[in-house]
Amino acid sequence: MRRRTPGAAFVADEQRKLLAALAGLDTRRIAAELADLVRPERREKLRRAIDARLRSVTIVMDAPYDPHNGAAVLRSCDAFGLATMHVVERRQSFLASKPVARGSERWVEVRTSTSAEQAITTLRNEKYTLISTHPNGELVPEDLGKIERVALILGNEREGIGHDLGLACEKSVRIPMRGFAESLNVSVTAAILLQHATSGRAGDLPQEERDLLYARALVFSFPHAAEFLYARGVLTEPLPDAAIDLLNGT
């Protein structure tokens, strides 16, 4: 059974634990304490990636089943600079294969909803235009870059996009193909659409979010950072073992 894949994890739950452990900390002080411990080229790479991060584009996976596919889409979200990915869980919690995600779960926030209605409300409140993927969609990938805030809806491996979520979409997009295959793997679809949707967009994270992400990135870059920050007085008490394990990638 694919949901018993070794290395699969409930990454949204892990993220919530980590963010709760870091909530309220002085991100600028964390950066000041750790920056000199990281190579200058690494710091520059982190800054470039963070400055390019996007909230104007997001992915919505509808009840994904296969942990490999979920992780591959998560990895594509990171590769194209998305800050968030949404998952409508419906009947079961979101699982992603960490070996496939290759650390992308550290950088892309996975926001989960238990129903399509909850996800639709969240996305509309954040002013996204909902675009479904469909073989006969009226849009092509090149059109996505013209939409100010776009949420791309991806169906699952068994049932596609649920009827309730599909009805909420304002338009649909197709990937033109000329072979015998009628569809692509969901992760391939995500990568193709994200390349077009993100091309030419400037990073749009508020400065406060950039500072937080930079502090997190430095923590991830330095083994046993939690213990170091506690010793330096940045942390007033040791972090729980579960949070330390997440910070150290275990």
C-alpha positions as CSV (number, residue, x, y, z in Angstrom):
1,M,0.0,0.0,0.0
2,R,1.6,3.3,-1.1
3,R,0.6,5.2,2.0
4,R,2.9,2.9,4.0
5,T,5.9,4.0,1.9
6,P,9.0,4.2,4.0
7,G,10.0,7.7,4.8
8,A,6.4,9.1,4.4
9,A,5.5,11.7,6.9
10,F,2.6,14.0,7.9
11,V,4.6,17.0,6.9
12,A,1.9,19.6,7.7
13,D,1.7,18.3,11.3
14,E,5.5,18.5,11.6
15,Q,5.5,22.0,10.2
16,R,3.0,23.2,12.8
17,K,5.1,21.8,15.6
18,L,8.2,23.5,14.3
19,L,6.5,26.9,13.8
20,A,5.0,26.7,17.2
21,A,8.4,26.1,18.7
22,L,9.8,29.1,16.9
23,A,6.9,31.4,17.4
24,G,7.7,34.6,19.2
25,L,11.4,34.4,18.9
26,D,13.6,37.3,17.9
27,T,14.3,36.5,14.3
28,R,16.8,39.2,13.8
29,R,18.8,38.2,16.9
30,I,18.8,34.6,15.6
31,A,20.1,35.8,12.3
32,A,22.8,37.8,14.0
33,E,24.0,34.9,16.2
34,L,24.1,32.4,13.3
35,A,25.0,34.4,10.2
36,D,28.8,34.3,10.8
37,L,28.6,30.5,11.2
38,V,27.4,30.1,7.7
39,R,29.5,30.6,4.6
40,P,28.9,33.9,2.8
41,E,27.9,32.2,-0.5
42,R,25.3,30.2,1.5
43,R,23.9,33.3,3.0
44,E,23.7,35.0,-0.4
45,K,21.9,32.0,-1.9
46,L,19.4,32.0,1.0
47,R,18.7,35.7,0.5
48,R,18.2,35.3,-3.3
49,A,15.8,32.5,-2.8
50,I,13.8,34.3,-0.1
51,D,13.6,37.6,-2.0
52,A,12.1,35.7,-5.0
53,R,9.5,33.8,-2.8
54,L,5.9,34.1,-4.0
55,R,2.5,34.2,-2.4
56,S,0.7,35.3,-5.6
57,V,0.9,31.7,-6.9
58,T,-0.2,28.6,-5.0
59,I,-1.0,24.9,-5.7
60,V,-4.1,23.2,-4.3
61,M,-4.0,19.4,-4.2
62,D,-7.4,17.7,-3.9
63,A,-7.2,14.7,-1.6
64,P,-3.8,13.3,-2.8
65,Y,-3.3,9.6,-2.1
66,D,0.3,8.7,-3.2
67,P,3.0,10.1,-0.9
68,H,5.4,10.1,-3.8
69,N,3.2,12.4,-5.9
70,G,2.5,14.7,-3.0
71,A,6.2,15.0,-2.3
72,A,7.0,15.6,-5.9
73,V,4.5,18.4,-6.2
74,L,5.8,19.9,-2.9
75,R,9.3,19.8,-4.4
76,S,8.1,21.6,-7.5
77,C,6.5,24.3,-5.4
78,D,9.8,24.9,-3.7
79,A,11.7,24.9,-7.0
80,F,9.5,27.6,-8.5
81,G,9.5,29.7,-5.3
82,L,6.0,29.2,-3.8
83,A,5.6,30.1,-0.2
84,T,2.6,27.8,0.3
85,M,0.8,24.7,-1.0
86,H,-2.8,23.9,0.0
87,V,-4.2,20.4,0.5
88,V,-7.8,19.4,0.7
89,E,-7.5,16.3,2.9
90,R,-11.1,15.1,2.8
91,R,-10.9,11.5,4.1
92,Q,-7.2,11.2,5.2
93,S,-4.3,13.3,6.2
94,F,-1.7,14.5,3.7
95,L,1.4,12.2,3.5
96,A,4.6,13.0,1.6
97,S,7.7,11.0,1.0
98,K,10.6,12.8,2.6
99,P,13.2,11.1,0.3
100,V,11.3,12.4,-2.7
101,A,10.7,15.9,-1.2
102,R,14.4,16.3,-0.6
103,G,14.0,18.9,2.1
104,S,11.3,21.0,0.3
105,E,9.0,20.4,3.2
106,R,11.2,22.8,5.2
107,W,10.6,25.7,2.9
108,V,7.0,25.4,1.6
109,E,4.2,25.8,4.1
110,V,1.6,23.1,3.7
111,R,-1.9,24.4,4.6
112,T,-4.5,21.8,5.0
113,S,-8.3,21.9,4.9
114,T,-10.7,19.1,5.8
115,S,-13.2,20.0,3.1
116,A,-13.5,21.7,-0.2
117,E,-15.7,24.4,1.3
118,Q,-13.1,25.3,3.9
119,A,-10.3,25.5,1.2
120,I,-12.5,27.6,-1.1
121,T,-13.3,30.1,1.6
122,T,-9.6,30.4,2.6
123,L,-8.5,30.9,-1.0
124,R,-11.2,33.4,-1.9
125,N,-10.4,35.4,1.3
126,E,-6.9,35.6,0.0
127,K,-8.1,36.9,-3.3
128,Y,-6.9,34.0,-5.4
129,T,-8.5,33.1,-8.8
130,L,-9.1,29.4,-8.8
131,I,-8.0,27.6,-12.0
132,S,-8.7,23.9,-12.5
133,T,-6.6,21.6,-14.7
134,H,-8.6,20.0,-17.5
135,P,-7.8,18.4,-20.9
136,N,-10.2,20.8,-22.6
137,G,-9.4,23.9,-20.5
138,E,-9.9,27.3,-22.2
139,L,-6.6,28.6,-20.9
140,V,-3.1,27.5,-21.9
141,P,-0.1,27.6,-19.5
142,E,1.1,30.9,-21.0
143,D,-2.1,32.6,-19.8
144,L,-1.4,31.9,-16.1
145,G,1.3,34.7,-15.8
146,K,-1.4,37.3,-16.6
147,I,-3.5,36.4,-13.5
148,E,-2.7,38.5,-10.5
149,R,-3.1,35.8,-7.9
150,V,-3.6,32.3,-9.1
151,A,-4.4,29.0,-7.3
152,L,-3.9,26.0,-9.5
153,I,-6.2,23.1,-8.6
154,L,-4.8,19.6,-9.1
155,G,-7.0,16.4,-8.9
156,N,-5.9,13.2,-7.2
157,E,-4.7,10.0,-8.8
158,R,-8.0,8.2,-8.6
159,E,-10.9,10.6,-8.9
160,G,-9.5,13.8,-10.3
161,I,-10.8,17.1,-9.0
162,G,-13.8,16.8,-6.7
163,H,-17.1,18.1,-8.1
164,D,-17.5,20.7,-5.3
165,L,-14.0,22.1,-5.8
166,G,-14.3,22.0,-9.6
167,L,-17.5,24.1,-9.4
168,A,-15.7,26.8,-7.5
169,C,-13.1,27.3,-10.2
170,E,-13.5,30.3,-12.4
171,K,-11.6,28.9,-15.4
172,S,-9.6,25.8,-16.4
173,V,-6.2,25.3,-18.0
174,R,-5.0,22.6,-20.4
175,I,-1.5,21.5,-21.3
176,P,-1.4,21.1,-25.1
177,M,-0.1,17.6,-26.0
178,R,0.4,15.9,-29.4
179,G,1.2,12.3,-28.4
180,F,-1.0,9.3,-27.6
181,A,-1.1,10.0,-23.9
182,E,-4.2,11.8,-22.7
183,S,-2.8,13.0,-19.4
184,L,0.4,13.6,-17.4
185,N,1.4,12.6,-13.9
186,V,0.1,15.2,-11.4
187,S,3.7,16.2,-10.4
188,V,4.6,16.8,-14.1
189,T,1.5,18.8,-14.6
190,A,2.3,20.9,-11.6
191,A,5.9,21.6,-12.8
192,I,4.8,22.7,-16.3
193,L,2.1,25.0,-15.0
194,L,4.2,26.5,-12.3
195,Q,7.0,27.3,-14.7
196,H,4.6,29.5,-16.7
197,A,2.7,30.8,-13.7
198,T,5.8,32.1,-11.9
199,S,7.9,33.3,-14.9
200,G,8.7,37.0,-14.6
201,R,7.0,37.5,-11.2
202,A,8.8,39.4,-8.6
203,G,9.0,38.1,-5.0
204,D,6.2,39.4,-2.9
205,L,6.7,38.3,0.7
206,P,6.4,41.0,3.4
207,Q,9.7,41.9,5.1
208,E,8.6,40.4,8.4
209,E,8.0,37.0,6.6
210,R,11.4,37.3,4.8
211,D,13.1,37.9,8.2
212,L,11.4,34.8,9.7
213,L,12.3,32.6,6.7
214,Y,15.9,33.8,6.8
215,A,16.2,32.9,10.5
216,R,14.7,29.5,9.9
217,A,17.0,29.0,6.9
218,L,20.0,29.8,9.1
219,V,18.8,27.4,11.8
220,F,18.4,24.6,9.2
221,S,21.9,25.4,7.9
222,F,23.6,24.9,11.3
223,P,23.6,21.5,13.0
224,H,22.4,21.7,16.6
225,A,21.4,25.3,16.2
226,A,18.7,25.0,18.9
227,E,21.3,24.0,21.5
228,F,23.6,26.8,20.4
229,L,20.9,29.4,20.6
230,Y,19.9,28.3,24.1
231,A,23.5,28.5,25.2
232,R,23.7,32.0,23.8
233,G,20.6,33.1,25.7
234,V,18.5,33.6,22.5
235,L,16.2,30.8,23.7
236,T,15.1,31.2,27.3
237,E,14.4,27.5,27.7
238,P,15.4,24.3,25.8
239,L,13.1,23.4,22.9
240,P,11.1,20.2,23.2
241,D,12.9,17.1,21.8
242,A,10.4,16.8,19.0
243,A,11.1,20.4,17.8
244,I,14.9,19.8,18.0
245,D,14.5,16.6,15.9
246,L,12.7,18.6,13.3
247,L,15.3,21.4,13.3
248,N,18.1,18.8,12.9
249,G,16.3,17.0,10.1
250,T,15.7,13.8,12.1
